[in-house]
Amino acid sequence: MKLENTITSENINQKLLNVRYAVRGPIVDRAAQIERELVKGVPKPFERVVRANIGDCHALGQRPFTFIRQVLALASCPQLVSIADVPSDVKERVRTILGDCIQGSVGAYSPSMGLRAVRERVAAYLRARDGVPAAPEDVCVGAGASDVIKSVLTMFAGEAAGKPPAVMIPIPQYPLFSGTLSELGIAPAEYFLDEDKNWALSTQELERSWQQASQDYAVRALVVINPGNPTGQVLSRENIEEIIKFAYDRDLFIMADEVYQENIVSKPFFSFKKVMHEMGGPYSSMELASFVTCSKGWAAECGLRSGFAELVRLQPRVRAAFEAARGVMQCPTVLGQCVLHCVMKPPVPGEASYPQFARELAEVRRTLTERTTTAYRTFNTIPGYSCNPIDGSMFAFPRIEIPARAQAAAQERGMAPDEFYCLRLLEETGVCVVPGTGFGQVPGTFHFRTTILHPREEFQHMMDSISRFHHKFLQEYA
């Protein structure tokens, strides 16, 4: 008998059935449905949906940086270079980038690891950031950090020493990691951040996680997200040194997700590469993959999909295999690489574009500082809420107390308590946030993640709506 469908839930790659990505999960799907209902005139107790589920700054109202968009325009249409009012440094930047493109066109493939000019610019940025040598040969440009993170994780898919693989990831974590591990068939070895100590990362907890996972798996790598997502904490130098020593002792490859380094508002940033180098001895010879993206930081060009990985001290055959796998995908978008070049070297004093760039950058940083302060203060004034300081990200991850009766109501509906809470919040206020279950949390605790970079009036509307809803929710289920 012929099947109605060639591919079914029984014969699909079963690993895909386990992939979860709450940032674009069922509550977000319901938000989209509500938006369509509002267009049709379906009555709601609110006028609009406030999307706070994803860190998409341009979707939240941030204006694109003029310098980046002028470079993109001229790179796409070189004939525009003759326009007199285009700044001279924009024209020079475009000449540099197009000079590395085949036939001077961004429509031509680039090398699979990225344009040489872009990789050289990334290496120069890393040298300036860390005071440590950096080579363009160690840089892999991708379609955002997510792209290159998945490529690096793919290297650990497969048995080692007769055991299936595992990779250590923080809880809470950005669900790119848990989702990608599920897709690749790699087990997550979860270690918990300490919320009571401002989401600190302790080596004792790393050891517990490693010992537990090692009973059944070959633990291959350690993922560290710094600054944290969704938690927003920034690791101290001393903490990074402890983590490096742990990874060395356990023979673990370090994957440092450092994509929010340009979003830090109150603390210094230390890259894992810099700390490894300055520790010296065996630590300065460890393997490392670190990641940066243009989707975050000041540029926040999410839709243009550009980022990079720096992979240091890989064995030659490993590097060759990695580059061959990247070659299968041809290359990252060349327009995205133009953005990366601009982010790695923005205008500087004395260049024609600098005055406007400086004004735009100051506004972005002012907004970030203002929102982190307001979110932290407001969440901690709501009864039953607590929120740690937000040192470096564009999110808040408040902890919420959910009454026992509400937890029972969630169970009756087959939902996690924080998922039930976030769905009620959406249905009654139009505010769309992501429940903490999508990121992981200590059992018995409940959270949600919200972006905090909406325009001031929209942000205040969101915070007021959350506060009113929570008071009403407590009254209903007390």
VOGU-3710 file (C-alpha; in Angstrom, 3 decimals, decimal comma):
1> mklentitse> 0,000/0,000/0,000  1,425/3,391/-0,993  1,873/5,918/1,807  -0,024/9,200/1,547  3,167/11,027/2,491  6,709/10,055/1,594  8,025/11,529/4,815  6,207/11,062/8,107  6,870/11,608/11,795  7,916/7,954/11,929
11> ninqkllnvr> 10,528/8,059/9,163  11,767/11,638/9,463  15,175/12,142/11,054  14,049/11,549/14,627  16,551/14,038/16,005  14,592/16,867/14,398  11,517/15,993/16,453  13,434/16,948/19,589  14,465/20,426/18,405  12,902/23,241/20,423
21> yavrgpivdr> 13,444/26,973/19,965  11,210/28,873/22,348  12,212/32,299/21,011  10,019/31,449/18,026  7,790/28,952/19,858  4,028/28,473/20,374  3,483/31,671/22,363  5,063/33,667/19,552  2,840/31,809/17,084  -0,167/32,824/19,171
31> aaqierelvk> 1,040/36,447/19,148  1,076/36,394/15,342  -2,440/34,956/15,336  -3,625/37,700/17,692  -2,135/40,333/15,403  -4,178/38,931/12,516  -7,292/38,936/14,710  -6,733/42,590/15,602  -6,537/43,450/11,900  -9,875/41,706/11,398
41> gvpkpfervv> -11,428/43,694/14,226  -11,696/40,905/16,799  -12,215/42,646/20,191  -9,244/42,491/22,549  -8,476/44,194/25,877  -5,506/45,895/24,183  -4,811/47,714/20,923  -1,588/46,055/19,791  0,815/43,227/20,407  4,117/44,243/21,979
51> ranigdchal> 6,751/41,822/20,744  9,461/41,339/23,341  10,403/37,781/22,467  13,484/38,351/20,354  16,460/40,707/20,351  15,709/42,380/17,028  16,591/46,010/17,671  15,555/47,349/14,268  12,146/45,702/14,665  11,881/47,541/17,990
61> gqrpftfirq> 12,579/50,924/16,403  16,379/51,348/16,353  17,404/53,295/13,272  20,074/51,751/11,029  23,490/53,377/11,183  23,850/55,722/8,229  27,451/54,715/7,511  26,581/51,019/7,217  23,608/51,640/4,945  25,563/53,984/2,689
71> vlalascpql> 28,287/51,354/2,296  25,652/48,728/1,483  23,977/51,000/-1,060  27,190/51,768/-2,923  28,434/48,174/-2,729  25,147/47,002/-4,251  25,064/49,716/-6,886  28,596/51,040/-7,558  27,235/53,597/-10,019  26,080/55,594/-6,988
81> vsiadvpsdv> 29,703/56,344/-6,119  29,551/59,365/-8,399  26,995/61,075/-6,176  28,722/64,109/-4,678  27,153/64,061/-1,207  28,287/60,537/-0,331  31,071/60,865/2,274  34,571/60,152/1,051  35,235/57,459/3,665  32,139/55,555/2,496
91> kervrtilgd> 33,468/55,570/-1,058  36,889/54,410/0,120  35,365/51,594/2,178  33,364/50,368/-0,792  36,437/50,425/-3,024  38,277/48,264/-0,483  35,499/45,700/-0,228  34,667/45,522/-3,930  38,353/45,264/-4,735  38,274/41,866/-3,023
101> ciqgsvgays> 35,109/40,697/-4,809  35,290/38,780/-8,076  34,609/41,240/-10,911  33,961/43,853/-8,240  30,461/42,522/-7,545  28,788/41,562/-4,266  26,704/39,199/-6,388  29,691/36,898/-6,883  30,558/34,103/-4,475  33,216/34,900/-1,918
111> psmglravre> 35,622/32,298/-0,517  33,731/29,951/1,776  35,478/31,318/4,893  34,788/34,912/3,844  36,405/37,685/1,822  40,084/38,134/2,578  39,597/41,853/3,170  36,881/41,141/5,745  38,879/38,458/7,547  41,893/40,758/7,707
121> rvaaylrard> 39,705/43,483/9,153  38,332/41,044/11,778  41,869/40,013/12,721  42,867/43,665/13,136  39,843/44,225/15,393  40,778/41,225/17,540  44,394/42,373/17,841  43,251/45,821/18,963  40,701/44,359/21,408  43,005/41,853/23,101
131> gvpaapedvc> 46,578/42,945/22,452  47,135/39,379/21,256  48,198/38,182/17,780  45,286/37,282/15,475  45,415/35,907/11,938  42,800/36,099/9,169  43,386/32,367/8,556  41,780/31,697/11,971  38,620/33,642/11,096  35,502/32,035/9,655
141> vgagasdvik> 32,807/34,470/8,526  29,249/33,169/8,690  25,612/34,109/8,267  25,405/35,314/11,863  26,971/33,681/14,901  24,304/30,959/14,864  25,661/29,675/11,562  29,255/29,267/12,717  28,264/27,995/16,166  26,419/25,130/14,519
151> svltmfagea> 29,419/24,400/12,294  31,712/24,185/15,321  29,282/21,984/17,263  29,098/19,647/14,270  32,746/18,745/14,882  31,738/17,022/18,124  28,946/14,870/16,664  30,179/11,290/16,832  31,411/8,792/19,374  34,657/9,339/21,268
161> agkppavmip> 36,345/6,627/23,315  33,363/4,375/22,681  30,838/6,798/24,194  28,279/9,118/22,587  29,209/12,813/22,729  28,061/15,510/25,124  28,692/19,241/25,297  28,410/21,296/28,487  25,958/24,201/28,270  24,786/26,712/30,887
171> ipqyplfsgt> 21,299/26,798/32,346  19,722/29,213/31,588  21,075/29,174/28,032  20,267/30,526/24,623  18,191/27,733/23,012  20,297/27,812/19,849  22,624/25,509/21,771  20,077/23,012/23,079  18,235/22,981/19,750  21,392/22,457/17,701
181> lselgiapae> 22,629/19,726/20,032  19,304/17,925/19,596  19,571/18,203/15,821  23,116/16,832/15,859  22,403/14,044/18,332  24,779/15,457/20,976  23,703/15,230/24,602  23,568/18,469/26,632  25,528/18,317/29,886  23,776/21,093/31,769
191> yfldedknwa> 25,413/23,205/34,445  23,392/25,711/36,472  24,242/29,368/36,927  23,692/30,633/40,491  20,838/33,134/40,387  21,268/34,047/44,069  24,811/35,206/43,287  23,949/37,299/40,210  24,099/34,272/37,895  27,626/33,357/38,925
201> lstqelersw> 29,354/30,384/37,300  31,119/28,135/39,808  33,710/25,516/38,961  32,133/23,273/41,594  28,957/23,217/39,505  30,986/22,610/36,358  32,621/19,635/38,069  29,262/18,248/39,191  27,886/18,498/35,656  30,997/16,925/34,131
211> qqasqdyavr> 31,074/14,044/36,606  27,409/13,265/36,038  27,584/13,430/32,245  30,851/11,480/32,043  29,181/8,364/33,387  27,415/7,844/30,071  28,968/10,291/27,608  32,259/11,560/26,290  32,114/15,223/27,286  33,869/17,068/24,457
221> alvvinpgnp> 33,372/20,805/24,870  32,326/23,551/27,263  30,032/26,372/26,117  30,253/29,666/28,015  27,964/32,589/27,181  29,591/35,852/28,264  27,856/38,266/28,560  25,003/35,947/29,465  21,900/35,313/27,404  19,213/35,461/28,755
231> tgqvlsreni> 20,733/36,426/32,091  22,870/39,456/31,200  25,708/38,830/33,661  29,349/39,573/32,785  32,076/37,216/33,988  34,975/38,583/35,990  38,518/37,920/34,864  39,077/35,683/37,895  36,029/33,604/37,011  37,238/33,205/33,416
241> eeiikfaydr> 40,606/31,998/34,673  38,881/29,368/36,848  36,821/28,193/33,869  39,900/27,922/31,657  41,723/25,869/34,289  38,722/23,554/34,617  38,525/23,058/30,852  42,260/22,346/30,695  42,084/19,782/33,498  39,157/18,007/31,822
251> dlfimadevy> 40,519/18,276/28,272  37,540/20,292/27,035  37,326/22,492/23,937  36,052/25,956/24,951  33,304/27,629/22,914  32,997/31,252/24,025  29,774/32,923/22,902  30,799/36,573/23,265  28,193/38,161/20,996  26,973/40,702/23,582
261> qenivskpff> 30,379/42,206/24,364  29,359/45,534/22,785  26,186/45,615/24,914  27,959/45,860/28,272  26,856/48,889/30,276  28,647/48,636/33,623  31,596/46,207/33,701  34,820/45,519/31,786  34,836/42,747/29,193  37,591/40,148/29,071
271> sfkkvmhemg> 37,680/37,780/26,129  38,592/34,161/26,754  41,378/34,470/24,208  42,986/37,411/26,002  42,805/35,717/29,405  44,220/32,441/28,027  47,125/34,327/26,484  47,912/36,262/29,650  47,660/33,161/31,850  50,508/31,710/29,785
281> gpyssmelas> 51,915/28,215/30,192  49,714/25,382/28,960  46,596/27,583/28,942  47,891/29,759/26,111  48,079/26,689/23,855  44,482/25,535/24,372  42,002/25,312/21,505  39,255/27,900/21,442  36,345/29,006/19,301  34,890/32,426/20,060
291> fvtcskgwaa> 31,947/34,079/18,371  30,848/37,630/17,493  27,820/38,756/15,499  26,586/41,896/13,769  23,060/41,064/14,943  23,855/42,394/18,422  26,131/45,145/19,675  25,570/48,674/18,426  24,857/47,775/14,791  22,125/45,178/15,480
301> ecglrsgfae> 21,826/44,286/11,780  19,930/41,033/12,430  18,412/40,617/9,002  21,654/40,979/7,077  23,067/37,873/8,814  26,728/38,320/9,511  29,114/37,188/12,219  32,312/35,266/12,680  34,128/32,602/14,638  37,776/32,782/15,533
311> lvrlqprvra> 39,160/29,249/15,812  42,642/29,105/17,284  45,155/26,298/17,528  43,154/23,651/15,646  45,076/20,681/14,305  45,749/21,088/10,561  43,552/18,135/9,550  40,757/19,354/11,810  40,950/22,824/10,270  40,943/21,339/6,765
321> afeaargvmq> 37,864/19,253/7,575  36,079/22,272/9,048  36,859/24,408/6,000  35,730/21,645/3,643  32,395/21,430/5,457  31,994/25,205/5,218  32,774/25,006/1,504  29,729/22,811/0,949  27,601/25,867/1,834  29,469/28,031/-0,729
331> cptvlgqcvl> 29,777/31,279/1,264  28,012/33,657/3,636  26,123/36,558/2,095  28,563/39,126/0,753  26,352/42,058/1,758  26,470/40,694/5,291  30,256/40,653/5,016  30,117/44,341/4,056  28,305/44,991/7,332  30,922/43,022/9,268
341> hcvmkppvpg> 33,702/45,077/7,707  31,935/48,258/8,861  31,373/46,939/12,390  34,978/45,826/12,743  36,167/49,278/11,632  33,573/51,999/12,136  34,335/55,631/11,298  36,983/57,278/13,469  37,656/60,950/14,319  38,837/62,856/11,289
351> easypqfare> 36,800/60,818/8,794  33,844/62,400/7,042  31,233/60,009/8,473  32,424/60,196/12,060  30,304/63,085/13,446  27,026/61,472/12,408  28,216/58,007/13,450  29,202/59,306/16,897  25,759/60,871/17,407  23,975/57,690/16,371
361> laevrrtlte> 26,224/55,519/18,566  25,707/57,751/21,598  21,928/57,438/21,221  22,070/53,632/21,025  24,250/53,413/24,124  22,139/55,923/26,021  19,017/53,883/25,268  20,655/50,636/26,381  21,847/52,127/29,671  18,487/53,731/30,364
371> rtttayrtfn> 16,481/50,574/29,614  18,679/48,244/31,674  18,321/50,556/34,665  14,570/50,981/34,235  13,914/47,265/33,722  15,964/46,269/36,762  14,291/48,876/38,963  10,741/48,246/37,752  10,820/44,456/37,951  12,115/44,614/41,509
381> tipgyscnpi> 9,164/46,808/42,567  6,548/44,264/41,447  5,459/41,952/44,308  6,632/38,412/43,614  9,247/39,517/41,070  13,016/39,665/41,392  15,594/40,577/38,764  19,371/40,566/38,936  21,338/43,538/37,561  21,604/43,552/33,760
391> dgsmfafpri> 25,282/44,153/33,073  25,534/43,261/29,419  22,772/42,280/27,031  19,481/43,553/25,653  17,292/41,293/27,792  15,896/40,992/31,293  15,253/37,574/32,844  13,119/38,256/35,936  12,120/35,514/38,351  8,424/35,322/39,130
401> eiparaqaaa> 6,504/33,642/41,922  3,545/31,678/40,575  0,920/30,692/43,181  0,191/27,005/43,744  -3,341/27,369/42,362  -1,959/28,845/39,134  0,555/26,006/38,894  -2,325/23,539/39,271  -4,279/25,368/36,553  -1,260/25,100/34,259
411> qergmapdef> -0,941/21,389/34,950  -4,594/20,865/34,061  -3,848/22,405/30,670  -0,683/20,376/30,136  1,505/23,475/30,358  4,522/24,522/32,384  3,575/27,174/34,974  5,663/29,923/33,386  4,337/29,030/29,939  0,791/29,336/31,317
421> yclrlleetg> 1,720/32,680/32,893  3,233/34,069/29,684  0,257/32,940/27,608  -2,135/34,661/30,008  0,053/37,771/29,872  -0,174/37,757/26,081  -3,928/37,151/25,944  -4,715/39,878/28,473  -2,149/42,580/27,678  -0,729/41,825/24,223
431> vcvvpgtgfg> 2,812/41,612/25,665  4,726/38,691/24,124  7,636/37,349/26,191  9,334/33,933/26,298  8,849/31,594/29,288  11,929/30,526/31,205  11,347/26,875/30,333  12,613/27,727/26,853  16,024/28,626/28,282  16,209/26,206/31,198
441> qvpgtfhfrt> 15,979/27,068/34,884  16,441/25,470/38,289  13,430/23,193/38,913  10,793/24,975/40,971  11,795/28,446/39,764  9,968/30,395/37,075  11,152/33,166/34,780  10,573/34,835/31,445  12,891/36,647/29,054  11,962/40,010/27,622
451> tilhpreefq> 13,772/42,395/25,341  14,219/45,871/26,801  15,051/48,085/23,817  11,615/49,291/22,753  11,066/53,031/22,273  10,596/54,755/25,625  6,805/55,075/25,485  6,342/51,512/24,232  8,731/50,204/26,884  6,870/52,019/29,646
461> hmmdsisrfh> 3,568/50,700/28,280  4,995/47,173/28,385  6,287/47,496/31,935  3,002/49,018/33,154  1,045/46,242/31,455  3,171/43,531/33,072  2,784/45,115/36,508  -1,015/45,460/36,243  -1,345/41,915/34,927  0,724/40,407/37,722
471> hkflqeya> -1,304/42,113/40,448  -4,499/40,824/38,847  -3,000/37,340/38,386  -2,050/37,156/42,071  -5,521/38,202/43,121  -7,074/35,522/40,912  -4,878/32,667/42,114  -3,937/33,689/45,667
//
